[in-house]
Amino acid sequence: MQLVAIIAYCTLAAEFLARYTWDRPVLRSVPVPGEVPRGAIDKRLMRMLQAMLVMTIFILIRYFFLPFLFSADPDGL
């Protein structure tokens, strides 16, 4: 169940990022002064996306490693 949730989360995040990058949801007719243009990925957003990617990779590693670890030693330690 956890793997299904992670796959659904990653799919929705990828869809959001694609729409954000291509500026598809709603186009603005007048730009707002001082605002980062939509579709531009600034340094802070890139760091957040990298952190989310690392977190997702660690969760997937844990998902596949723990059953292997517990099957190797059924007593737990």
PDB file with SEQRES, HELIX, SHEET and CRYST1 records, atoms N, CA, C and O in Angstrom:
SEQRES   1 A   77  MET GLN LEU VAL ALA ILE ILE ALA TYR CYS THR LEU ALA          
SEQRES   2 A   77  ALA GLU PHE LEU ALA ARG TYR THR TRP ASP ARG PRO VAL          
SEQRES   3 A   77  LEU ARG SER VAL PRO VAL PRO GLY GLU VAL PRO ARG GLY          
SEQRES   4 A   77  ALA ILE ASP LYS ARG LEU MET ARG MET LEU GLN ALA MET          
SEQRES   5 A   77  LEU VAL MET THR ILE PHE ILE LEU ILE ARG TYR PHE PHE          
SEQRES   6 A   77  LEU PRO PHE LEU PHE SER ALA ASP PRO ASP GLY LEU              
HELIX    1 AA1 GLN A    2  TRP A   22  1                                  21    
HELIX    2 AA2 LYS A   43  ALA A   72  1                                  30    
CRYST1    1.000    1.000    1.000  90.00  90.00  90.00 P 1           1          
ATOM      1  N   MET A   1       0.821  -1.193   0.000  1.00  0.00           N  
ATOM      2  CA  MET A   1       0.000   0.000   0.000  1.00  0.00           C  
ATOM      3  C   MET A   1       0.870   1.264   0.000  1.00  0.00           C  
ATOM      4  O   MET A   1       0.538   2.264  -0.636  1.00  0.00           O  
ATOM      5  N   GLN A   2       1.985   1.192   0.725  1.00  0.00           N  
ATOM      6  CA  GLN A   2       2.872   2.346   0.778  1.00  0.00           C  
ATOM      7  C   GLN A   2       3.472   2.625  -0.604  1.00  0.00           C  
ATOM      8  O   GLN A   2       3.613   3.783  -0.995  1.00  0.00           O  
ATOM      9  N   LEU A   3       3.821   1.583  -1.330  1.00  0.00           N  
ATOM     10  CA  LEU A   3       4.385   1.763  -2.660  1.00  0.00           C  
ATOM     11  C   LEU A   3       3.369   2.405  -3.604  1.00  0.00           C  
ATOM     12  O   LEU A   3       3.732   3.248  -4.424  1.00  0.00           O  
ATOM     13  N   VAL A   4       2.116   2.019  -3.493  1.00  0.00           N  
ATOM     14  CA  VAL A   4       1.060   2.610  -4.323  1.00  0.00           C  
ATOM     15  C   VAL A   4       0.927   4.099  -4.019  1.00  0.00           C  
ATOM     16  O   VAL A   4       0.773   4.912  -4.931  1.00  0.00           O  
ATOM     17  N   ALA A   5       0.985   4.450  -2.748  1.00  0.00           N  
ATOM     18  CA  ALA A   5       0.880   5.856  -2.358  1.00  0.00           C  
ATOM     19  C   ALA A   5       2.070   6.661  -2.886  1.00  0.00           C  
ATOM     20  O   ALA A   5       1.898   7.789  -3.347  1.00  0.00           O  
ATOM     21  N   ILE A   6       3.268   6.091  -2.821  1.00  0.00           N  
ATOM     22  CA  ILE A   6       4.452   6.795  -3.319  1.00  0.00           C  
ATOM     23  C   ILE A   6       4.378   6.969  -4.827  1.00  0.00           C  
ATOM     24  O   ILE A   6       4.726   8.031  -5.343  1.00  0.00           O  
ATOM     25  N   ILE A   7       3.933   5.952  -5.536  1.00  0.00           N  
ATOM     26  CA  ILE A   7       3.811   6.052  -6.996  1.00  0.00           C  
ATOM     27  C   ILE A   7       2.755   7.087  -7.368  1.00  0.00           C  
ATOM     28  O   ILE A   7       2.960   7.866  -8.299  1.00  0.00           O  
ATOM     29  N   ALA A   8       1.631   7.106  -6.657  1.00  0.00           N  
ATOM     30  CA  ALA A   8       0.595   8.103  -6.931  1.00  0.00           C  
ATOM     31  C   ALA A   8       1.116   9.513  -6.655  1.00  0.00           C  
ATOM     32  O   ALA A   8       0.862  10.433  -7.432  1.00  0.00           O  
ATOM     33  N   TYR A   9       1.845   9.685  -5.550  1.00  0.00           N  
ATOM     34  CA  TYR A   9       2.412  10.986  -5.209  1.00  0.00           C  
ATOM     35  C   TYR A   9       3.394  11.449  -6.284  1.00  0.00           C  
ATOM     36  O   TYR A   9       3.344  12.601  -6.716  1.00  0.00           O  
ATOM     37  N   CYS A  10       4.283  10.561  -6.715  1.00  0.00           N  
ATOM     38  CA  CYS A  10       5.267  10.924  -7.734  1.00  0.00           C  
ATOM     39  C   CYS A  10       4.600  11.257  -9.066  1.00  0.00           C  
ATOM     40  O   CYS A  10       5.033  12.167  -9.772  1.00  0.00           O  
ATOM     41  N   THR A  11       3.555  10.522  -9.404  1.00  0.00           N  
ATOM     42  CA  THR A  11       2.825  10.796 -10.641  1.00  0.00           C  
ATOM     43  C   THR A  11       2.164  12.162 -10.598  1.00  0.00           C  
ATOM     44  O   THR A  11       2.244  12.926 -11.559  1.00  0.00           O  
ATOM     45  N   LEU A  12       1.511  12.471  -9.486  1.00  0.00           N  
ATOM     46  CA  LEU A  12       0.862  13.779  -9.355  1.00  0.00           C  
ATOM     47  C   LEU A  12       1.888  14.911  -9.313  1.00  0.00           C  
ATOM     48  O   LEU A  12       1.657  15.978  -9.880  1.00  0.00           O  
ATOM     49  N   ALA A  13       3.012  14.685  -8.648  1.00  0.00           N  
ATOM     50  CA  ALA A  13       4.056  15.713  -8.599  1.00  0.00           C  
ATOM     51  C   ALA A  13       4.640  15.959  -9.983  1.00  0.00           C  
ATOM     52  O   ALA A  13       4.894  17.105 -10.351  1.00  0.00           O  
ATOM     53  N   ALA A  14       4.857  14.899 -10.751  1.00  0.00           N  
ATOM     54  CA  ALA A  14       5.387  15.056 -12.109  1.00  0.00           C  
ATOM     55  C   ALA A  14       4.399  15.809 -12.991  1.00  0.00           C  
ATOM     56  O   ALA A  14       4.797  16.654 -13.793  1.00  0.00           O  
ATOM     57  N   GLU A  15       3.121  15.508 -12.846  1.00  0.00           N  
ATOM     58  CA  GLU A  15       2.098  16.203 -13.635  1.00  0.00           C  
ATOM     59  C   GLU A  15       2.057  17.685 -13.263  1.00  0.00           C  
ATOM     60  O   GLU A  15       1.938  18.541 -14.140  1.00  0.00           O  
ATOM     61  N   PHE A  16       2.154  17.989 -11.975  1.00  0.00           N  
ATOM     62  CA  PHE A  16       2.169  19.381 -11.527  1.00  0.00           C  
ATOM     63  C   PHE A  16       3.376  20.122 -12.086  1.00  0.00           C  
ATOM     64  O   PHE A  16       3.251  21.241 -12.583  1.00  0.00           O  
ATOM     65  N   LEU A  17       4.555  19.487 -12.002  1.00  0.00           N  
ATOM     66  CA  LEU A  17       5.765  20.146 -12.492  1.00  0.00           C  
ATOM     67  C   LEU A  17       5.720  20.360 -13.999  1.00  0.00           C  
ATOM     68  O   LEU A  17       6.204  21.377 -14.496  1.00  0.00           O  
ATOM     69  N   ALA A  18       5.150  19.422 -14.720  1.00  0.00           N  
ATOM     70  CA  ALA A  18       5.021  19.601 -16.165  1.00  0.00           C  
ATOM     71  C   ALA A  18       4.097  20.779 -16.472  1.00  0.00           C  
ATOM     72  O   ALA A  18       4.413  21.602 -17.332  1.00  0.00           O  
ATOM     73  N   ARG A  19       2.985  20.866 -15.794  1.00  0.00           N  
ATOM     74  CA  ARG A  19       2.070  21.995 -16.014  1.00  0.00           C  
ATOM     75  C   ARG A  19       2.696  23.320 -15.581  1.00  0.00           C  
ATOM     76  O   ARG A  19       2.503  24.346 -16.233  1.00  0.00           O  
ATOM     77  N   TYR A  20       3.443  23.292 -14.482  1.00  0.00           N  
ATOM     78  CA  TYR A  20       4.100  24.505 -13.999  1.00  0.00           C  
ATOM     79  C   TYR A  20       5.158  24.968 -14.987  1.00  0.00           C  
ATOM     80  O   TYR A  20       5.239  26.156 -15.299  1.00  0.00           O  
ATOM     81  N   THR A  21       5.970  24.042 -15.479  1.00  0.00           N  
ATOM     82  CA  THR A  21       7.047  24.396 -16.391  1.00  0.00           C  
ATOM     83  C   THR A  21       6.516  24.919 -17.722  1.00  0.00           C  
ATOM     84  O   THR A  21       7.045  25.890 -18.264  1.00  0.00           O  
ATOM     85  N   TRP A  22       5.492  24.292 -18.240  1.00  0.00           N  
ATOM     86  CA  TRP A  22       4.940  24.709 -19.530  1.00  0.00           C  
ATOM     87  C   TRP A  22       3.904  25.811 -19.401  1.00  0.00           C  
ATOM     88  O   TRP A  22       3.358  26.262 -20.409  1.00  0.00           O  
ATOM     89  N   ASP A  23       3.619  26.261 -18.170  1.00  0.00           N  
ATOM     90  CA  ASP A  23       2.662  27.346 -17.900  1.00  0.00           C  
ATOM     91  C   ASP A  23       1.303  27.043 -18.514  1.00  0.00           C  
ATOM     92  O   ASP A  23       0.730  27.889 -19.199  1.00  0.00           O  
ATOM     93  N   ARG A  24       0.789  25.853 -18.277  1.00  0.00           N  
ATOM     94  CA  ARG A  24      -0.475  25.422 -18.874  1.00  0.00           C  
ATOM     95  C   ARG A  24      -1.732  25.722 -18.052  1.00  0.00           C  
ATOM     96  O   ARG A  24      -2.778  25.940 -18.663  1.00  0.00           O  
ATOM     97  N   PRO A  25      -1.711  25.749 -16.713  1.00  0.00           N  
ATOM     98  CA  PRO A  25      -2.987  25.858 -15.998  1.00  0.00           C  
ATOM     99  C   PRO A  25      -3.787  27.108 -16.354  1.00  0.00           C  
ATOM    100  O   PRO A  25      -4.901  27.004 -16.866  1.00  0.00           O  
ATOM    101  N   VAL A  26      -3.229  28.284 -16.089  1.00  0.00           N  
ATOM    102  CA  VAL A  26      -3.914  29.533 -16.405  1.00  0.00           C  
ATOM    103  C   VAL A  26      -2.861  30.524 -16.856  1.00  0.00           C  
ATOM    104  O   VAL A  26      -1.889  30.771 -16.141  1.00  0.00           O  
ATOM    105  N   LEU A  27      -3.044  31.084 -18.019  1.00  0.00           N  
ATOM    106  CA  LEU A  27      -2.095  32.078 -18.507  1.00  0.00           C  
ATOM    107  C   LEU A  27      -2.450  33.451 -17.952  1.00  0.00           C  
ATOM    108  O   LEU A  27      -3.624  33.815 -17.882  1.00  0.00           O  
ATOM    109  N   ARG A  28      -1.444  34.201 -17.563  1.00  0.00           N  
ATOM    110  CA  ARG A  28      -1.686  35.560 -17.069  1.00  0.00           C  
ATOM    111  C   ARG A  28      -1.611  36.534 -18.230  1.00  0.00           C  
ATOM    112  O   ARG A  28      -0.728  36.445 -19.083  1.00  0.00           O  
ATOM    113  N   SER A  29      -2.557  37.469 -18.248  1.00  0.00           N  
ATOM    114  CA  SER A  29      -2.560  38.446 -19.328  1.00  0.00           C  
ATOM    115  C   SER A  29      -1.600  39.599 -19.038  1.00  0.00           C  
ATOM    116  O   SER A  29      -1.021  40.173 -19.960  1.00  0.00           O  
ATOM    117  N   VAL A  30      -1.431  39.941 -17.747  1.00  0.00           N  
ATOM    118  CA  VAL A  30      -0.557  41.051 -17.371  1.00  0.00           C  
ATOM    119  C   VAL A  30       0.447  40.541 -16.334  1.00  0.00           C  
ATOM    120  O   VAL A  30       0.035  40.024 -15.296  1.00  0.00           O  
ATOM    121  N   PRO A  31       1.745  40.672 -16.587  1.00  0.00           N  
ATOM    122  CA  PRO A  31       2.728  40.230 -15.587  1.00  0.00           C  
ATOM    123  C   PRO A  31       2.730  41.140 -14.359  1.00  0.00           C  
ATOM    124  O   PRO A  31       2.497  42.344 -14.463  1.00  0.00           O  
ATOM    125  N   VAL A  32       2.992  40.550 -13.211  1.00  0.00           N  
ATOM    126  CA  VAL A  32       3.062  41.303 -11.959  1.00  0.00           C  
ATOM    127  C   VAL A  32       4.512  41.721 -11.751  1.00  0.00           C  
ATOM    128  O   VAL A  32       5.409  40.884 -11.849  1.00  0.00           O  
ATOM    129  N   PRO A  33       4.765  43.021 -11.461  1.00  0.00           N  
ATOM    130  CA  PRO A  33       6.158  43.476 -11.297  1.00  0.00           C  
ATOM    131  C   PRO A  33       6.829  42.788 -10.094  1.00  0.00           C  
ATOM    132  O   PRO A  33       6.224  42.632  -9.034  1.00  0.00           O  
ATOM    133  N   GLY A  34       8.079  42.387 -10.285  1.00  0.00           N  
ATOM    134  CA  GLY A  34       8.856  41.793  -9.204  1.00  0.00           C  
ATOM    135  C   GLY A  34       8.558  40.327  -8.945  1.00  0.00           C  
ATOM    136  O   GLY A  34       9.153  39.733  -8.046  1.00  0.00           O  
ATOM    137  N   GLU A  35       7.674  39.742  -9.690  1.00  0.00           N  
ATOM    138  CA  GLU A  35       7.313  38.341  -9.481  1.00  0.00           C  
ATOM    139  C   GLU A  35       8.105  37.458 -10.442  1.00  0.00           C  
ATOM    140  O   GLU A  35       8.349  37.826 -11.591  1.00  0.00           O  
ATOM    141  N   VAL A  36       8.494  36.300  -9.952  1.00  0.00           N  
ATOM    142  CA  VAL A  36       9.189  35.338 -10.806  1.00  0.00           C  
ATOM    143  C   VAL A  36       8.185  34.822 -11.834  1.00  0.00           C  
ATOM    144  O   VAL A  36       7.087  34.410 -11.460  1.00  0.00           O  
ATOM    145  N   PRO A  37       8.533  34.837 -13.108  1.00  0.00           N  
ATOM    146  CA  PRO A  37       7.598  34.365 -14.125  1.00  0.00           C  
ATOM    147  C   PRO A  37       7.214  32.899 -13.898  1.00  0.00           C  
ATOM    148  O   PRO A  37       8.035  32.083 -13.478  1.00  0.00           O  
ATOM    149  N   ARG A  38       5.981  32.596 -14.177  1.00  0.00           N  
ATOM    150  CA  ARG A  38       5.533  31.218 -14.033  1.00  0.00           C  
ATOM    151  C   ARG A  38       6.278  30.352 -15.027  1.00  0.00           C  
ATOM    152  O   ARG A  38       6.552  30.753 -16.158  1.00  0.00           O  
ATOM    153  N   GLY A  39       6.592  29.176 -14.581  1.00  0.00           N  
ATOM    154  CA  GLY A  39       7.341  28.269 -15.423  1.00  0.00           C  
ATOM    155  C   GLY A  39       8.834  28.361 -15.180  1.00  0.00           C  
ATOM    156  O   GLY A  39       9.587  27.485 -15.606  1.00  0.00           O  
ATOM    157  N   ALA A  40       9.274  29.417 -14.497  1.00  0.00           N  
ATOM    158  CA  ALA A  40      10.690  29.542 -14.175  1.00  0.00           C  
ATOM    159  C   ALA A  40      10.950  28.828 -12.852  1.00  0.00           C  
ATOM    160  O   ALA A  40      10.235  29.032 -11.871  1.00  0.00           O  
ATOM    161  N   ILE A  41      11.959  28.010 -12.843  1.00  0.00           N  
ATOM    162  CA  ILE A  41      12.313  27.294 -11.620  1.00  0.00           C  
ATOM    163  C   ILE A  41      13.520  28.008 -11.024  1.00  0.00           C  
ATOM    164  O   ILE A  41      14.635  27.906 -11.535  1.00  0.00           O  
ATOM    165  N   ASP A  42      13.275  28.735  -9.931  1.00  0.00           N  
ATOM    166  CA  ASP A  42      14.363  29.466  -9.294  1.00  0.00           C  
ATOM    167  C   ASP A  42      15.153  28.535  -8.371  1.00  0.00           C  
ATOM    168  O   ASP A  42      14.842  27.350  -8.253  1.00  0.00           O  
ATOM    169  N   LYS A  43      16.169  29.084  -7.728  1.00  0.00           N  
ATOM    170  CA  LYS A  43      17.087  28.286  -6.927  1.00  0.00           C  
ATOM    171  C   LYS A  43      16.384  27.626  -5.732  1.00  0.00           C  
ATOM    172  O   LYS A  43      16.655  26.467  -5.420  1.00  0.00           O  
ATOM    173  N   ARG A  44      15.492  28.351  -5.071  1.00  0.00           N  
ATOM    174  CA  ARG A  44      14.790  27.791  -3.908  1.00  0.00           C  
ATOM    175  C   ARG A  44      13.871  26.645  -4.310  1.00  0.00           C  
ATOM    176  O   ARG A  44      13.813  25.624  -3.625  1.00  0.00           O  
ATOM    177  N   LEU A  45      13.159  26.809  -5.410  1.00  0.00           N  
ATOM    178  CA  LEU A  45      12.272  25.748  -5.880  1.00  0.00           C  
ATOM    179  C   LEU A  45      13.080  24.524  -6.315  1.00  0.00           C  
ATOM    180  O   LEU A  45      12.665  23.390  -6.077  1.00  0.00           O  
ATOM    181  N   MET A  46      14.221  24.749  -6.946  1.00  0.00           N  
ATOM    182  CA  MET A  46      15.064  23.632  -7.362  1.00  0.00           C  
ATOM    183  C   MET A  46      15.578  22.863  -6.155  1.00  0.00           C  
ATOM    184  O   MET A  46      15.621  21.633  -6.186  1.00  0.00           O  
ATOM    185  N   ARG A  47      15.967  23.555  -5.097  1.00  0.00           N  
ATOM    186  CA  ARG A  47      16.426  22.873  -3.881  1.00  0.00           C  
ATOM    187  C   ARG A  47      15.309  22.059  -3.253  1.00  0.00           C  
ATOM    188  O   ARG A  47      15.536  20.942  -2.791  1.00  0.00           O  
ATOM    189  N   MET A  48      14.107  22.611  -3.235  1.00  0.00           N  
ATOM    190  CA  MET A  48      12.973  21.888  -2.667  1.00  0.00           C  
ATOM    191  C   MET A  48      12.685  20.628  -3.493  1.00  0.00           C  
ATOM    192  O   MET A  48      12.426  19.562  -2.933  1.00  0.00           O  
ATOM    193  N   LEU A  49      12.730  20.750  -4.806  1.00  0.00           N  
ATOM    194  CA  LEU A  49      12.479  19.587  -5.658  1.00  0.00           C  
ATOM    195  C   LEU A  49      13.565  18.524  -5.491  1.00  0.00           C  
ATOM    196  O   LEU A  49      13.274  17.328  -5.501  1.00  0.00           O  
ATOM    197  N   GLN A  50      14.797  18.957  -5.340  1.00  0.00           N  
ATOM    198  CA  GLN A  50      15.875  17.999  -5.108  1.00  0.00           C  
ATOM    199  C   GLN A  50      15.704  17.297  -3.771  1.00  0.00           C  
ATOM    200  O   GLN A  50      15.931  16.091  -3.673  1.00  0.00           O  
ATOM    201  N   ALA A  51      15.307  18.037  -2.739  1.00  0.00           N  
ATOM    202  CA  ALA A  51      15.077  17.425  -1.429  1.00  0.00           C  
ATOM    203  C   ALA A  51      13.926  16.428  -1.482  1.00  0.00           C  
ATOM    204  O   ALA A  51      13.995  15.367  -0.861  1.00  0.00           O  
ATOM    205  N   MET A  52      12.877  16.759  -2.213  1.00  0.00           N  
ATOM    206  CA  MET A  52      11.753  15.834  -2.348  1.00  0.00           C  
ATOM    207  C   MET A  52      12.164  14.581  -3.118  1.00  0.00           C  
ATOM    208  O   MET A  52      11.700  13.485  -2.802  1.00  0.00           O  
ATOM    209  N   LEU A  53      13.016  14.725  -4.109  1.00  0.00           N  
ATOM    210  CA  LEU A  53      13.500  13.570  -4.863  1.00  0.00           C  
ATOM    211  C   LEU A  53      14.342  12.648  -3.982  1.00  0.00           C  
ATOM    212  O   LEU A  53      14.180  11.428  -4.014  1.00  0.00           O  
ATOM    213  N   VAL A  54      15.240  13.239  -3.198  1.00  0.00           N  
ATOM    214  CA  VAL A  54      16.070  12.436  -2.298  1.00  0.00           C  
ATOM    215  C   VAL A  54      15.200  11.724  -1.265  1.00  0.00           C  
ATOM    216  O   VAL A  54      15.414  10.547  -0.977  1.00  0.00           O  
ATOM    217  N   MET A  55      14.228  12.431  -0.710  1.00  0.00           N  
ATOM    218  CA  MET A  55      13.321  11.832   0.267  1.00  0.00           C  
ATOM    219  C   MET A  55      12.564  10.649  -0.350  1.00  0.00           C  
ATOM    220  O   MET A  55      12.420   9.604   0.285  1.00  0.00           O  
ATOM    221  N   THR A  56      12.089  10.813  -1.564  1.00  0.00           N  
ATOM    222  CA  THR A  56      11.353   9.738  -2.225  1.00  0.00           C  
ATOM    223  C   THR A  56      12.263   8.540  -2.493  1.00  0.00           C  
ATOM    224  O   THR A  56      11.840   7.394  -2.337  1.00  0.00           O  
ATOM    225  N   ILE A  57      13.487   8.794  -2.887  1.00  0.00           N  
ATOM    226  CA  ILE A  57      14.430   7.695  -3.124  1.00  0.00           C  
ATOM    227  C   ILE A  57      14.717   6.948  -1.831  1.00  0.00           C  
ATOM    228  O   ILE A  57      14.756   5.718  -1.828  1.00  0.00           O  
ATOM    229  N   PHE A  58      14.920   7.671  -0.729  1.00  0.00           N  
ATOM    230  CA  PHE A  58      15.165   7.012   0.557  1.00  0.00           C  
ATOM    231  C   PHE A  58      13.970   6.173   0.997  1.00  0.00           C  
ATOM    232  O   PHE A  58      14.146   5.077   1.530  1.00  0.00           O  
ATOM    233  N   ILE A  59      12.771   6.672   0.782  1.00  0.00           N  
ATOM    234  CA  ILE A  59      11.573   5.902   1.152  1.00  0.00           C  
ATOM    235  C   ILE A  59      11.470   4.642   0.308  1.00  0.00           C  
ATOM    236  O   ILE A  59      11.118   3.583   0.827  1.00  0.00           O  
ATOM    237  N   LEU A  60      11.769   4.736  -0.983  1.00  0.00           N  
ATOM    238  CA  LEU A  60      11.729   3.554  -1.841  1.00  0.00           C  
ATOM    239  C   LEU A  60      12.801   2.535  -1.449  1.00  0.00           C  
ATOM    240  O   LEU A  60      12.550   1.330  -1.457  1.00  0.00           O  
ATOM    241  N   ILE A  61      13.994   3.023  -1.106  1.00  0.00           N  
ATOM    242  CA  ILE A  61      15.040   2.107  -0.641  1.00  0.00           C  
ATOM    243  C   ILE A  61      14.579   1.402   0.624  1.00  0.00           C  
ATOM    244  O   ILE A  61      14.757   0.191   0.759  1.00  0.00           O  
ATOM    245  N   ARG A  62      13.993   2.141   1.546  1.00  0.00           N  
ATOM    246  CA  ARG A  62      13.506   1.537   2.780  1.00  0.00           C  
ATOM    247  C   ARG A  62      12.410   0.527   2.498  1.00  0.00           C  
ATOM    248  O   ARG A  62      12.347  -0.526   3.132  1.00  0.00           O  
ATOM    249  N   TYR A  63      11.542   0.850   1.542  1.00  0.00           N  
ATOM    250  CA  TYR A  63      10.432  -0.044   1.212  1.00  0.00           C  
ATOM    251  C   TYR A  63      10.945  -1.396   0.721  1.00  0.00           C  
ATOM    252  O   TYR A  63      10.383  -2.435   1.066  1.00  0.00           O  
ATOM    253  N   PHE A  64      12.011  -1.387  -0.082  1.00  0.00           N  
ATOM    254  CA  PHE A  64      12.527  -2.640  -0.618  1.00  0.00           C  
ATOM    255  C   PHE A  64      13.550  -3.304   0.306  1.00  0.00           C  
ATOM    256  O   PHE A  64      13.723  -4.522   0.245  1.00  0.00           O  
ATOM    257  N   PHE A  65      14.232  -2.535   1.158  1.00  0.00           N  
ATOM    258  CA  PHE A  65      15.276  -3.094   2.002  1.00  0.00           C  
ATOM    259  C   PHE A  65      14.721  -3.746   3.269  1.00  0.00           C  
ATOM    260  O   PHE A  65      15.217  -4.797   3.672  1.00  0.00           O  
ATOM    261  N   LEU A  66      13.718  -3.163   3.901  1.00  0.00           N  
ATOM    262  CA  LEU A  66      13.212  -3.711   5.163  1.00  0.00           C  
ATOM    263  C   LEU A  66      12.649  -5.122   5.039  1.00  0.00           C  
ATOM    264  O   LEU A  66      12.963  -5.954   5.890  1.00  0.00           O  
ATOM    265  N   PRO A  67      11.850  -5.439   4.049  1.00  0.00           N  
ATOM    266  CA  PRO A  67      11.402  -6.837   3.938  1.00  0.00           C  
ATOM    267  C   PRO A  67      12.562  -7.811   3.756  1.00  0.00           C  
ATOM    268  O   PRO A  67      12.537  -8.917   4.295  1.00  0.00           O  
ATOM    269  N   PHE A  68      13.578  -7.401   2.998  1.00  0.00           N  
ATOM    270  CA  PHE A  68      14.758  -8.251   2.832  1.00  0.00           C  
ATOM    271  C   PHE A  68      15.476  -8.433   4.164  1.00  0.00           C  
ATOM    272  O   PHE A  68      15.908  -9.538   4.490  1.00  0.00           O  
ATOM    273  N   LEU A  69      15.605  -7.365   4.927  1.00  0.00           N  
ATOM    274  CA  LEU A  69      16.286  -7.424   6.209  1.00  0.00           C  
ATOM    275  C   LEU A  69      15.538  -8.328   7.180  1.00  0.00           C  
ATOM    276  O   LEU A  69      16.155  -9.145   7.864  1.00  0.00           O  
ATOM    277  N   PHE A  70      14.218  -8.191   7.247  1.00  0.00           N  
ATOM    278  CA  PHE A  70      13.429  -9.000   8.182  1.00  0.00           C  
ATOM    279  C   PHE A  70      13.314 -10.454   7.735  1.00  0.00           C  
ATOM    280  O   PHE A  70      13.164 -11.345   8.572  1.00  0.00           O  
ATOM    281  N   SER A  71      13.381 -10.706   6.438  1.00  0.00           N  
ATOM    282  CA  SER A  71      13.306 -12.087   5.977  1.00  0.00           C  
ATOM    283  C   SER A  71      14.639 -12.807   6.228  1.00  0.00           C  
ATOM    284  O   SER A  71      14.663 -14.027   6.390  1.00  0.00           O  
ATOM    285  N   ALA A  72      15.724 -12.066   6.260  1.00  0.00           N  
ATOM    286  CA  ALA A  72      17.032 -12.670   6.509  1.00  0.00           C  
ATOM    287  C   ALA A  72      17.177 -13.093   7.971  1.00  0.00           C  
ATOM    288  O   ALA A  72      17.829 -14.096   8.263  1.00  0.00           O  
ATOM    289  N   ASP A  73      16.572 -12.336   8.891  1.00  0.00           N  
ATOM    290  CA  ASP A  73      16.661 -12.658  10.310  1.00  0.00           C  
ATOM    291  C   ASP A  73      15.291 -12.487  10.941  1.00  0.00           C  
ATOM    292  O   ASP A  73      14.937 -11.377  11.337  1.00  0.00           O  
ATOM    293  N   PRO A  74      14.508 -13.557  11.047  1.00  0.00           N  
ATOM    294  CA  PRO A  74      13.143 -13.445  11.536  1.00  0.00           C  
ATOM    295  C   PRO A  74      13.033 -13.007  12.998  1.00  0.00           C  
ATOM    296  O   PRO A  74      11.964 -12.568  13.419  1.00  0.00           O  
ATOM    297  N   ASP A  75      14.121 -13.116  13.789  1.00  0.00           N  
ATOM    298  CA  ASP A  75      14.064 -12.697  15.199  1.00  0.00           C  
ATOM    299  C   ASP A  75      14.167 -11.189  15.335  1.00  0.00           C  
ATOM    300  O   ASP A  75      13.906 -10.663  16.418  1.00  0.00           O  
ATOM    301  N   GLY A  76      14.530 -10.483  14.297  1.00  0.00           N  
ATOM    302  CA  GLY A  76      14.575  -9.025  14.363  1.00  0.00           C  
ATOM    303  C   GLY A  76      15.972  -8.461  14.452  1.00  0.00           C  
ATOM    304  O   GLY A  76      16.232  -7.395  13.895  1.00  0.00           O  
ATOM    305  N   LEU A  77      16.875  -9.128  15.125  1.00  0.00           N  
ATOM    306  CA  LEU A  77      18.256  -8.609  15.235  1.00  0.00           C  
ATOM    307  C   LEU A  77      19.251  -9.666  14.901  1.00  0.00           C  
ATOM    308  O   LEU A  77      20.455  -9.414  14.939  1.00  0.00           O  
TER     309      LEU A  77                                                      
END                                                                             
